[in-house]
C-alpha cells in the first residue's frame, strides 16, 4: 500500500481523479474528496460505489483493534465482523493488524508534534446471500503528511472462501487485459497520473468494486499511479467490457452491487444538517430526576462505540440503575442503530464522537464539519434527537473545532478523570483507578469498545454507589444551567469559552 501528501487547497478536476461522489464520502466516511463543482456534478461520477447500509446486514458488528494513544501515536483501527463469515473477519483483522504493525514499526520521536495518526475506516461494497464485499480505507500521517490506501476484500458465502479483489477476475489473462484497459484510460488524464506505473500485478488491483450500473471500479492507493496532489485515482470500466473478464464469483459480486439498496441519504451537506437540526435536542428521559447541587453526582462517559460489548454494558448499567453518556462514532452507530435506540430508551444520552475518529485538529474546516455532520445526521435519524454534546477524538479540540461544534449546537466535553482503560486488560486495575480518582461532579473517561472496561463496570458501580455517588448524564451535572454550544466542559461546574 502506498501513501500521499495531502492536497491542501488544491481542487483537482474530477475527470482526472475519478473521486467517489461527495455524498458517498459524506455518509460512508471516506473523507477524501472536496465537494462537487457545478461543472462536474458528482451523482454522475462513474466511480461512485454503491455502498450498502451496514444495519441491513444481519449479524454485522464492529470490532476495534485499537483506539486511542499508544506511545506518541494516535490510533483508531476498526473493521466489521459478520457472524456467518468468520474467515472474512479473520482476514480483515489480519490486514488491519499488519498495516498497524508496519505503521508502529516506522517509529516517531517522542516529542513529535503533531502526533502521527493511523486510522482505518470501512464500507460495504456489496452484500447478498452469495457475496460480501468490504472496502477498507487505511490512512496515516507521518513526516510526509496524510496518506491513504484502499483495499477491498470479498467473501464468497456459497463456498465460505475469502477472496482478494483480483480473484473477481477470470485468471491472469483477464488481469492483463484489465490492466491494459485501465492504462489506456489513465493515459487520457493528463499530468496528474502516471499510467506507466501501472502493472498487471494482483497487489495493484487490490481494490475492485462496482458502481450502481455494474461498471467495474478499479481504484488505487495514493501515489500508486498518480502524483501526490491527485488524491484518489479510480477508473470505471463499463459493465459490458468488464463482464467477460470476471470470474463466476466476480459476476455474482457485480449482480449484488447492482441490486443493493442504496443508503438513503439527502443530496447535499445543507440537507444533512437540516435533517438533524430539525430534531429536538437530545436529552435523557430521566433528566431532572436528580439534584446534583445536593447529591454526589458523577458522569460516566463511554467513547468509541457502539460495538460488541455495548449491549453487555447496557445490561450492567440497567441492573445498577445507572445512567451514562455515550460518545458514539458515526460509522459504528450506522452499523448498530438498535443499540443507540436502546441507549435512548433506557435514559442514557447519545452524543457525537465524529464519524471515523480522525484527529479533528489536523483537518481543514470542511472535513471537521463533515465528520460531525455525518455523525449528527446518523444519530438524529436513528433516535429522533439531535446530539447537543460532542467529544473530539483523543480529546483534542481547539478554536476551529469549538467554533464548528458551536454552529452545530453542540458543546465540547472532555473529562477530569481518566480511567486509563485503553491499554489495560485488568478490570480490577481499571476499577481501582476510576474509584480512586472520582469526585463529585467528575466526568469520567471510559470506552465501551474495550471488554476489560465493561468487565470493570460492576465493580465501579458497586464501589461508587457504596460511597454515595449517583450516576447521571453530563448535562445533569450542571443542574438548571444550560451547556452552551461551542464551550468546552471538563467537569461539573467548569467550562471554558475559546476566543473565536
N, C-alpha and C positions, 0 to 999 in steps of 0.2 A: 504494500500500500504506500501511496505517495502523498505528499502534503504540500501546501502552498502558503504564501504570504497573503494576508487579507487584501481585498481590492480597494479598501478605503472608500473614497468618494467616487471612484471610477464607476460609471454606469454602462456596462457592456451591452452591446446590441444583442438582443435575444436570438436573432438569426444565427449568430456565431456560437453562442454558448449553449443554446437549447436548454435553458433552465426550466426546472419544474415550475408549474404555474403558481402564481402568487398565492392563491387560496390553498393549494396543496401545501405550500410552505407554511402558511399561516396556521392550518389545522394540524398537519402532520408533524410540525416541529422541525423541519429541515433547517430553517434559519439560514439559507444560503443565497437568497435572491433579493433583489430590490423590487419594489412594486412596479407593475407594468406601466409602460408609456402608452399614449394614445396611438402611436404608430405601430405598436406590437402588442395587440390585445392578448392577454395570457390564456383565456379559455380555449383559443385555437392552437396553442403551442403544442406541437406533436409529441414532445417528450413528457407531457403531463401523464403521470402514472395514476391509475385509478385505485387509490388506497382503500382498503376495507376497514370498516368500523370495527375495532377490536372487541367491542362489547357484544357484537353479534356472533362471536366465535365461542361456542360452548367449551368450558374448561380452560379458558385462557386466563393467565395471571401474569404478573411481572415478577422478575427476580432481580434483586440488587446485588451485584457483585461487590461493590464498594461505593460509598457516598460520603464525602467529607474531605478532611485534610489528612494526608499521610506524608510525614516529613514536611517538605516545603512545596508539596504539590496539592492542587485542588483536583479531586477525582469524583466523577459520577458515572458509574457504569451499570446500566440496566438493560435487560433483554426479556423477551416474552417467553413464557413456558406454557405449552398446551398439553393438557392431561393425556391425550391419546397419542402424543408424538414425543415420547421420551428421548428418542435418538436425535430429534431436531433440537430439543432443549440442550442435550449434551453437546451437540455441535456448536450451538450459539454460545454456550458457556465457554467452550474451548477457544473459539475465535476471539471473544472479548477478553478472556484471560491472557491469551497470547499477545494481543495488542497492548494490554495494560502492562504486562511484564516488560515488553520492549520499551514502552514509554518510561517506566520507572527505572529501568537499567540505564537509560540515557543520562540520568542524573541531572542535578541542578545545584548550584551553590546555595548554601543555607540562607544567604541574605538576598537572594534574587527577588526583585520586585519589578513588575507584578509576578505573583506566583504562577508557575506553569500550570496549565489546566488540561485535563483529559476528560472527554465527555462522549458518551455513547447514547444515541437515540435510535428509535426503530419505528418502522411502519410495516403493515401487512400489505404485500404486493398482490396477493390473491389468497382466497380461502374458499374451498369447496369440499365436498365429501371425498374428492380424489387427490387434491393437492393443497399445499400451503406454501406461501412464499413470504419470507421475512427479509426486509431490507434493513441493514444496519448502516447508520451514519456514524462514523468514528472520527472524532475531531480532537486535535490537541494543539496547544501553543507552547512553543519554546522560544529560543532566541530568534528564530526565523519567522515568527508570527503564527497566526492561526492557520491550521491545515485540516483538510477533510478528506476522508477516504470513504468509499461506499462498497458494500458487498451485499449481494442478495443470495440467501440460502433457500433452497427449495426442498420440500418433503413430499415424497410420493406416498400418500396414505394407503393406496391399494396394496403396496408391497412393503411398507414400513422402511423405505430407503431414504437416506439423506442425500441430497444432490447439490453439487456446486452448480452455479449458473451455466457453465459450459456444458453441463450434462443435459441441458434443454436442447442442445444441438445434436444432429444425427451424425456424430463422429467427426473425425479430423477433417475430411474433405469439406463438410459444412462449415467448420470453423474457419478454414482457409478462405472459402467463398465469402463468408460474412465479413472477414477482415478486409477483403478487397472492396466490398461494397461500402463499408464504413470509411475506409481510407479515401475512396473517391469522393465521398460526401465531405469529408473534412478538408480535402484539397480545395473546395469551393469557398471555404470560410475565411480566407484571408490570413493576416499575420498573427492572429491571436492563437492559432492552433498549429501543431507540428505533426502533420499526418505521417511523416516518415518515421516517427517514433512508434507507430502502431505495428505490432507484430501479431501473428496468429497464435498467441500463447493463451492457454487457459487462464493464467493469472491475470492477464489484461482484460479478459472477458468474464470477470467475476461478479458483475452486477448487471444482469439481464432481467427485464420485466416487460410489461405490455401496457400500452395506453388503452383507453376505452374502445378504440376501433380495432384493437387486436394487433396493431403495429408493434414490432419488436423494438423495445427501447434499450439501447446499449449506452451505458454511462460509465465514465471513467473517474479515477481518483484525480484530485487536483494536481496539476503539473505533469500528469502522466502523458497527455497528448496535447498539452496547451501551456501557454505562458502563465506566470503567476497571476496576472490580472484577469485571466479568462474565467476563473472560478470553475463551476461545474460545466463540463463538456459532455454532451449527450447527443446521440443520433437516433432517429426513429426510422426503422426500416419498414416499408409498407407491408401490411399483412400478407398480401398475395405473394410478395417477394420472399418474405420470411418463412411462410408455411412449408415450402419444400425443404428448408434447412432444419426444421425442427424434428426432434425425436418424438416418440409416442407420448412420453410424459410432457415434452415441450408443447405439444398440441393440446394436451389436457390443461396445462398451465395457461395457455393462450385463451382457451374457452372459459376457464374460471375467471380470468381477469376481465374478459368482455362481459360476462354475466354478473359480475359482482355489483352489488348495490353500492353506489357512491355514498360517501359520508355526507349527509345533508348539511350543508353549510351556507351561510349568506355569501354574497359575491364581492364584498368589499370590507375593508377594515372598519369603516364607519358603521356598516350594518352589524358587524360583530359586536362593536362597542355598544350600539343601541340595543341589541338583543340581550345584553347582560345588564345594562343600566336601567332597563325598564322593569327589572325585577325588584322586589322590596329588599332592603338591606338584610344581610344575613344576621340572625340573632338567635341565641339559644332559646328553645321553647321554655326553659326554666329560668331565664334571666329575670332578676328581680326577686328571686326567692331567698337570696342570701344577702345579708347586710355585711359587707366586708369592712365597713368602718368599725364594727363591733366585734366581728369574729376573725379568727385566724385563717385567712384565705390564702391559697396557693393555686397557681395556674400551671397545670401540667400541659406542655405543648409537645406535639409529636410531628416530626418532619419526615418528608420523603415518601410517604405512602400515597394512596393505599396499596397494599400488597398482600402476599400470602399470610402474613402474621396479623394483619389488621383486624380480621374477624375475631381472632382469639383475644386480642387486646380489648375489643369492644365487649366481649363476654365478661372479661375480668372487671372492667370499669363498671358495667351494669351490676355485677354481683356485689360491688362495694358502694354502689350509689354515688359514684364519682363521675364528674364530667371533665372534658378536656377540649383543647383547641387543636385541630388537625391542619397543619400547613401542607396541603396536598400538591403534588407535582401534576401538572396538567395531563401529560401523556399517560401517567398511571391512572389518573381519575377517569380518563376516557375509556380505559380498559375495564374498570371496576365501578361503574356508576351505582351498582347496588350497595356498595359499602358507603358511598357518600350519602345516599338516601338513609341508610341506617344511622349514620352519624347524626344527621338532622333529626330523625325521628326519636332518638334517644337522648336529646338535649345537649349534644356536643355542638361545637362551632366549626364550620369548614372555612378555611382560609387559603390564600393564594401563595404558592411557593415557586411560581414560574413554570414554564412548560417543560423544559428539559434540564433544569438545574444548572444553567450556564451562570458563570460569574458575571453579573449584570454590570459591574464596574468596568468591564473590558469591552462592552458592546456600545455601538452608537445608539442614539436615542430611538431610532426607528425599530431596532431589534429589541431594545428593552421593552418598548411598547408591545411588540409582537409577543414576547414571552409572557407578559402579564395579561394582555387582552385575550389571547388564545385560552389561557387558563381560566380567566374570569368568565368567558363565554361558556366553556365546558361545564364549570361548576354551576353557573347560574341556570343553564338549560337543564341540568340534572336535578338540582334540588329546589329550583324555583326561587332562589335567593341569590343576590349578588354579594360576594365577599366584601367585607369592609376592612379586612386586615391582610397584609402580605408580609412575608419574611424573605428578605433577599437570600439566595443561596450562599452558603458559607458565612452568612451574617454580614456580608459586605454590601453596604449601601453608600450613599453619598448624595450630593446636592441634586445631580441629574436624576438618579433613581427616585429620590424623595419627591421631586417635582412631578415626575410622570405618575408615580403612585397617587399623589395628591389629586391630579387631574382625573384619575380613575376612581376617586372617592375611597381610597384606601390609606390607612395609617400603616407605618412600618413597625414591626415588632421584633425586637431582638430578645435578649434574655439576661438575667443576672445570676442564674445557677446553671452551670454546665455539668451534666451527668457524666460527660466524657465516655459515653457508651459506645461510640462508633468503632473503636478499636479494642474493645474489651469483651471477651467471651464469657466472663464470670458474672452471672446475675447478682451474686452476693456483693461483689465489689461495686457494681453499678448502684445497687440499692443503698449501700453504705455511704457512698459519696453524695447521692441525692438527698438522703435524710440528714446527713451532717451539715449540708450547705443550705438547706431550706430555711426560710424565714417568712414571716407574714408579708404578703404582697409579692412574693417571689414569682418570677416567670422561669420555669424550668425547661431546659432543652433536652429532649429525648427523641428517639427515632423508632417509628413503628415498622420500619423496614428491617430492623435488627432483632433476630429471635431472642438473643440474650436480654435485650431491653424488655421485651414482652414477658420473658421469664421472671424478670425482676419486678414487674408491676405489682403482683400481690403483696410482696414484702414492703415495697414503697408505700402502698396504700394502707397497709396494716399499721406500720410504724408511725406514719404521719397522722393517721386517724387517732391513734393512741395518744399522740402529742396534742390533740385538739384541733387539727387542721381540717378545713373544709375545701373541697376541690371544685373550682369554678372555672369558667371560661375567662379569657383575658379581659374582655371589656368589663366584666363584673368587678374586677379589682378596683376599677375607677368609679364605682358607685353610679351616681346620677350624672357625673361628668362625662361628656361625650369624648370619645377618642377622635382627635382632629386629623382629617386626611392630610398626608404629607409630613406629619410629625413622626419622630422616632420614639418608641416606648421600650424601656428595658426592664422596668419593674413597676409594681403598683405605685402610683403617685409620681412617677418620674418620667418625663418626656423631654424631647429636645426638638426645637424647631431650627432647621437649617436655613441659612440665608440663601435666597434663590436669585 
